[in-house]
Amino acid sequence: MKTTALLFVLIASISFANAQEFNPYFKMDGTLGSAIAFGEFRAGGISVGMEPKVFIRKEWSVGMRISGDIMFGGSFKDGAENISVGLSARGAQTLKTEYYFGETTKRPFVGIGIGRHTMANISADSGGGASISAGNSFGFTPELGISLKNFRFSTIYNIITKKDIINLSAGDTKEISRNYVVFHIGFKVFSFGENQSMQRN
């Protein structure tokens, strides 16, 4: 994690040195959307997050994403049987960078984040199904979306290196992927220096 942070600082320093024509500005975005796991494990829930970032160029930002996701139970296949899983919470604390295309207020963008993902078991299924064990792991979060000035729509794919341990009611365990997708709407909470930067450019 320290190496990752140093890399982001280096990128930002180089960009500041080569962007004298642009006034960097700070922006805080909030996000709200849905979290969906599919494949072997199927579940759905809600996602909320905050994204503080600095635009070091008009088309390039660096910052972080802090998010929390609640999965309202789910199921996975164990042979021919569908086994239910209890309510669980997921969180992510990632460093991220975004690149925006175009000069208008409607700009497609791509992003990538790297950092820590956490899993917390909130409850097990009361019907005797299965529960998800808590744990931390490293992950990557590629993102694709479109920005509409103060709003944005995007999709984030959470690629998590560690697998979940599912505790079956019979006492057995099973490993399944932690990867999941978040579809969200972003909105500007506040910014510092954005108006001056846009007026200058």
N, C-alpha and C positions, 0 to 999 in steps of 0.2 A: 504493500500500500504506500510506503514511503517513496519507493522508486517511482510509482505512478504519479504521486503528487509532484515530485521533482521534475518529471517529464512535462507535466502541464505547466509548471512555472517556467520551464525553459522555452516551451512553445509560445507562451504569452509574452515573455521578455523579447524574443526575436521579433514577434509581430508588432509589439510596441515600438521597437527600434526602427521598423520599416514602414510605419503607418503614420508619418508626421502630418499627413494631410487630413487625418481623421481624428476626431475627438472621441476616445473611448467613453462608453457610458454603462451604467449599471441598470439591470432590469430584474425584477422579481416576478415570476409567473406562478400561478396556481394551476393545478390540474384536477380534473374529476372525470372518472370514466368507469369502464368495466374491465375486469380481469378474467381471463378464460384459459383454463388448462384443457388440452385435448390430447388425443392419442391414447396411450394405455390408461392414463388417469384423466378423468373428465370431471371438471368442476367449473363453477362460475361464481363471480362475486363483484365487489366494488373496489375501486382504486382511487386514492387521493394522494396528492403530492405537492411539493414546493420545489421550484427551480430557480435559485439565485444564479445570475450569470453576468458576465461582462462582455459587451460587444467590443472586441479589439479592432475589428474592421466592420464595415457596414454589412458584409456578408458572412462574418465569422464571429462566433461567440464561444467562450469557455466558461465553465461553471460546475455546478453539481446538481444532482437530483436526489431528493429525500422523499421516499414514498412509502405508503402503507396499503396493503391489500387484504381484504377479508374474503376468504372463500367459504361460501355457505354450503359446506359439505360437498360430496361428490361420490364418484364410484370408479372402480377399475375392474378389469376382468381377471379372474384367477381361474384359468382353465375355461370351463364352460359357464362358470358362475360369476354374476355381477355382485361385487362386495361394496357396501356403502362405507364412506369415510366421514368422520366428524368434521365440524367447523374448525378452520385453521386460519392463522394470520401469517402474512408474509410482509417483509420490509426490505427496502434497498437503500443503500447510501453509496452513490456512485459519483465519480468525477466524469464530466461529459463535455463534449464539444459538438457544435452544430455548424453546418455550412449551408447558406441560403443562396438560391439561384434567382437571378433577375433583379430588376431595379424598381418594380412597381410594389404596391402594397400587398398584392397577392403573390407570395413567393414560396415555391416548393423548397423543402430543405431535407437534408439528411443529417443524422447524428449518430454518435457512438459513445457509450459510457462503459466504464470499468470500475468495479468496486465490490463491496460486500453485500451479500444477500442473507437475510435471516428468516428462519422459519420458527414459529411459536405454535405449539399445540394448545388450542383453547378448550376444546372438548372432544370427547369421543362419541361416536354414534350410539345412542341409547338402545338401538335394536340389536346390539351384539355384533356389529360389523367390524370396523377397524378404525385405528387412529394413526395420526401422523406424528412422528417424533420431531422434537425441536432440534435446531442446529444452525450453524453459520457456514457459508461457503462463498467462494469467489465467482464472479460472473461477468458476462458481457451483455450490453444492451443496445443493439443496433436499432435505429429509429428512422421512420420515413413519414413525412407529413407535409402540410401546407400551412403557411402563416397568412392570416388576414388582418394585418396590422396589430390590433389589440387582442385578437383571438387566434387560435390555432387548433388544427385537428391532426392527430398523428397516431401511429401504431408503433408500439415498442415490443420487440421480441426479447424476452429475458432468457438468455442462454446461461444456465447455471451448471458449474462443473461438478458439484456434488449431487448425489441422488438422494431421494427421500427414502427413509426406512418406514415401511408400513407395518404396524403391529396388528396381526390378524387375531381375531377373537379366539382362535384355536391355540394360540401361543406361538405360532410361526411368524416369520417376518418375510417381507418382500421388498426389493429395491425397485423404485420407479423414478423416471425423470422428473426433475423439478421445473423444467422449462415451461413457460407460459407466456401468453400474449396480453398486452394491455392496449385497449382502444380508449383514447381520452380526448377531451376538449380542454385546451389550455386558455388561460386568460391573464392579462396583465394585472398585477396587484398594484405595483408602483414602479417608478423608474427615477434615476438621477442622471441628469445631463443629456437625456435623449433628445429633447427639443432643440437644445443648442447644437448638438451634433448634426441633426437632420437639417437645420437651417444653414449650417456652414457648408454642408455637402449638397 
